[in-house]
Every structure is written in C-alpha cells, then in structure tokens.
Amino acid sequence: MKRILIIDDDDQLRDMLRTMIEKEGYKVKDAPDGEVGMKLQDENPFDLIITDIIMPNKEGIAVITDMKSAYPDIKIIAISGGGRIVPNDYLGIAEKLGADRTLSKPFERIKLLQAIKELIR
C-alpha cells in the first residue's frame, strides 16, 4: 500500500485531506509542520509528500529542498493559499526547487487525487 505524508499547520485541512486520501486506499500520516514531517520521513519513508508552503518551525520551501536532497526520488505536491505574496509565486518557487505538482488553495478534490495517482502509480 502506498504511503502519503501530509504536512500542513491547518488542523482541519490536514484531517480533511487525510480522510479523503485514506478513502482512496492510501496509508496516510500527517504532521503540523516541516520539522515533524522531516522526522516522520526519516523514520519510515513515504512514497509521496503533500506539503503546505507557509508554516511555523519549518516552511514548505525548506521541506522541499531538504526532502529532495535526502530523498531524490520522493514525489512532492506543494500546496499554498499564499501569505505575503500570491500563492502562485510561492508555488513557482516550489516547482523550481523540485515539487512535482503544485496546487493553489482552495483546490478541487479531483485535481489532488489525480495528481496523487499520476505521481505514485
């Protein structure tokens, strides 16, 4: 069974994503920030990471950079609702640093599930 890690500081979004993705047959863990996410990945690597960009402790840009450095084959979906700049600016940076797909919040359920299927067939 493919394993997915969700990293996002929004508890409600994390819970919703975990429930939605588990219903599709994936094993899902989640983390409230990049530091916890990196620790979980180091302990038992996942097949795919879904990470928010703006978070406390360790932001998504650092997560993407560190994950791709330590796990070059890991698939990453970056998500963002923006912050001080528009979401597409953050997501463009995420793509340049190695994110395999990007989605701007709010995104359609079907688009996320399609991206997951394409990345971890």
N, C-alpha and C positions, 0 to 999 in steps of 0.2 A: 504494500500500500504506500503510495506517495505521501511524503510528509511536507507540510507547509507551515512556515512561521510567519505570524502577523506581528509587526512592530508598529504600535501606534499609541499615543498618550491619551486618546479618547476612549474611555472605558466602554461606552455604549457602542461606538463604531466597531471596536475590537470584538465585542460579544456578538454583534450582528454578523460581522464577517465570518467569525469562527463558526457560528451556527449554519450560515448559508453554505460555506465551503465543506463542512462536515457532511451536510446533506447530499453533497455530490460524491461522497465516498472517499474523501481525503482525510488523513490524520492531521489534526491542526493543534498547534500550540501558539500561545501569544505572549507578548512582552510589552510593558508600558513605556519602554524607552530603548534606545540603541545599546546601552551598556548591558542591560538584561538580555536583549536579543543576541548580542555577540556571545555572551556566556552560554546561552542555550545552544547556539550553533556550534560552539567549541566542544560542548559536552556530547552532543549527538547530532551530527549534521543533517540538515533538511535538504529537500530537493528544490524548494523554491522559497524565496523570502518576499513578503509584501511589506514594504516599509513606508511610513509617513516621512515627510521631509522635515517639518518643523516640530521638534520635540525637546523636552528638557534632557539634561545629562549628556546625551549623545544624539546629535541630529542625524537625519537620514542620509545626508551627503557623506558624512563620516562613515556611516554604516555601509553605504555602497562601496566607498573606497576601500575600507578595511575588509569587507567580505570578498570583493573581487581580488584583493591582494592575497588573502589567506586561502580562498576557495575559488580559483579562477573559473571553474565550470558552473558555479552556482547561478541559478536563474533568479533575477530580481525584477519585481514590479514596484515602481515608485508611485506613491500617491500623494497629492497635495491639494490643500484648499487655499494655499497662499499664506501670506504673512505680511511682511513689509513690502513685498513685490508681488506681482500677479503669479498665480500658480504655474502658468506656462514657462515663466522664467526659471523657476526652481526645477521644473521638470526637464527643461532643456539642459540644464547643468547636470541633472541626474543621468540623462541619456549619455552625455559626453563622458561621464565617469564610469559608465558600464551598466546602467539599468537597461534591461532587455525590453521593458514596456513601461509606459507612463500613463497614468490616468488622473485627470483633474477632478477633485471633489466638487459637487456630488457626481458620481459616475453611475452608469447603468449596470445593474447586476449582470446582465448578459455579457457585457463587454469585459467585465472582470473574469467571469467564468470562461469565456472564450480565450482570453489571454493565458489563463492558467493551463487550459487544455493544450494550447499551442506550444507552450514552453516546456511542459513536462509529460509529453505523450508517453 
